[in-house]
Each structure stands twice: as structure tokens, then as C-alpha cells.
Amino acid sequence: MYARNTVIIGMDGVLIAFRLARYDKNRASELVKRLYGQATSSHGGRYRYRRRGLLDDVPHRRLIRGVLVLRAEDADRVAGWLRELGAEVHVRRVELTEEDLAATEPRGS
């Protein structure tokens, strides 16, 4: 269905899938803001700024809602954050594709 040439690189990464154990709109909103950050404004849109999220300093690739691919060395830290925020977390080791590898390169290199 979604055929695409994907090259697998012999490097391991981690796939983290998460969701709230019990869905609550307010808790879900808070989790997303804390994890990904938030663009916000004040004084009727006069001042705009971005609040940083936990993942701003962690190279990652967001596949779909609740699914991240990241480097193996960052997995424990990110899974811990998610658990602290009340999420149900599943972690699997995966092989990174070229796209994953590019997205998970440490920033600034």
C-alpha cells in the first residue's frame, strides 16, 4: 500500500509508543505541551514566543501521534519523562532508516 524504497542502516535506535492510560482532554493537552513545547502569545497576540518542550533538546523523529523514534542512549530519559507525565509507555529497539538517522543526529553537528 505505502510502497517506498527505504534503505535500512545497520544502526539501532528505539521506537517509543505512548498514550495516556485514561484519556482526559486536559491531561492530554498538558502532556503534549510539556513534551513538544508550545507556541504562545500574550497581550492579544502582541508578543509571540515559544515555550520549550522536553524533546527540544533530544534528537527524535515523530512518526504519528504517540510514536517517536530516537537514539538508544536517549530512550530511558524520554520514557522516564513520559511515565512521570502519566503515560503508558512501550519501548522497542528498531533499525534506523536513512530518514530516521538524519532526524536523530545530534543537533549542531
C-alpha positions as CSV (number, residue, x, y, z in Angstrom):
1,M,0.0,0.0,0.0
2,Y,2.6,2.5,1.0
3,A,5.5,1.1,-1.0
4,R,8.6,3.2,-0.8
5,N,12.2,2.5,-1.2
6,T,13.6,2.6,2.3
7,V,17.2,1.9,3.0
8,I,18.0,0.3,6.3
9,I,21.2,1.4,8.0
10,G,22.8,-1.1,10.4
11,M,22.3,1.2,13.4
12,D,19.9,0.6,16.2
13,G,17.5,3.2,17.5
14,V,14.5,3.0,19.8
15,L,10.8,3.3,19.0
16,I,8.7,4.6,21.8
17,A,4.9,4.4,21.6
18,F,2.9,6.1,24.3
19,R,-0.6,7.1,25.3
20,L,-2.4,8.2,28.4
21,A,-3.7,5.2,30.4
22,R,-7.0,7.0,30.9
23,Y,-7.8,9.7,28.4
24,D,-8.6,13.1,29.8
25,K,-8.5,16.1,27.4
26,N,-6.8,18.4,29.9
27,R,-4.1,15.8,30.8
28,A,-3.5,15.0,27.1
29,S,-3.1,18.7,26.4
30,E,-0.7,19.1,29.3
31,L,1.4,16.1,28.1
32,V,1.7,17.4,24.6
33,K,2.7,20.9,25.7
34,R,5.3,19.6,28.2
35,L,6.7,17.2,25.6
36,Y,6.7,19.1,22.4
37,G,6.6,22.7,23.6
38,Q,4.0,25.4,22.7
39,A,3.8,28.5,20.6
40,T,2.0,31.1,22.6
41,S,1.3,34.8,22.7
42,S,0.3,37.4,25.2
43,H,-1.4,40.8,25.2
44,G,-3.8,39.8,22.4
45,G,-1.1,38.4,20.1
46,R,1.2,41.4,20.5
47,Y,4.0,39.3,21.9
48,R,4.8,35.9,20.5
49,Y,7.2,33.3,21.9
50,R,7.7,29.6,22.1
51,R,7.8,27.6,25.3
52,R,10.3,24.8,25.0
53,G,9.3,21.2,25.4
54,L,11.2,18.3,26.9
55,L,12.0,16.9,23.4
56,D,13.5,20.2,22.2
57,D,17.0,19.0,23.3
58,V,16.6,15.4,22.2
59,P,17.0,14.5,18.5
60,H,14.0,12.5,17.5
61,R,11.5,11.7,14.7
62,R,7.8,11.8,15.4
63,L,6.1,9.2,13.2
64,I,2.5,9.6,14.2
65,R,0.7,10.7,17.3
66,G,2.2,8.9,20.2
67,V,5.1,7.3,18.4
68,L,8.7,8.5,18.4
69,V,12.0,7.2,17.0
70,L,15.1,8.2,18.8
71,R,18.7,7.2,19.7
72,A,19.1,4.3,22.1
73,E,21.0,6.5,24.5
74,D,18.0,8.9,24.9
75,A,15.4,6.2,25.4
76,D,15.5,5.8,29.2
77,R,15.4,9.5,29.8
78,V,12.4,10.1,27.4
79,A,10.5,7.0,28.6
80,G,11.0,8.3,32.2
81,W,9.6,11.7,31.4
82,L,6.6,10.1,29.7
83,R,5.9,7.9,32.7
84,E,6.2,10.9,35.1
85,L,3.6,12.6,32.9
86,G,1.2,9.7,33.4
87,A,1.6,7.9,30.1
88,E,1.6,4.2,29.3
89,V,4.9,3.6,27.5
90,H,6.1,0.8,25.2
91,V,9.7,0.7,24.1
92,R,11.2,-1.4,21.2
93,R,14.6,-1.5,19.7
94,V,14.5,-0.9,15.9
95,E,16.9,-0.4,13.0
96,L,17.1,3.2,11.8
97,T,16.3,4.1,8.2
98,E,18.3,6.9,6.5
99,E,15.5,9.3,7.3
100,D,15.5,8.2,11.0
101,L,19.3,8.6,11.1
102,A,19.1,12.1,9.7
103,A,16.4,13.1,12.2
104,T,18.2,11.6,15.2
105,E,21.6,13.1,14.5
106,P,22.7,15.3,17.4
107,R,22.0,18.9,16.7
108,G,24.8,21.2,15.9
109,S,26.9,18.5,14.1
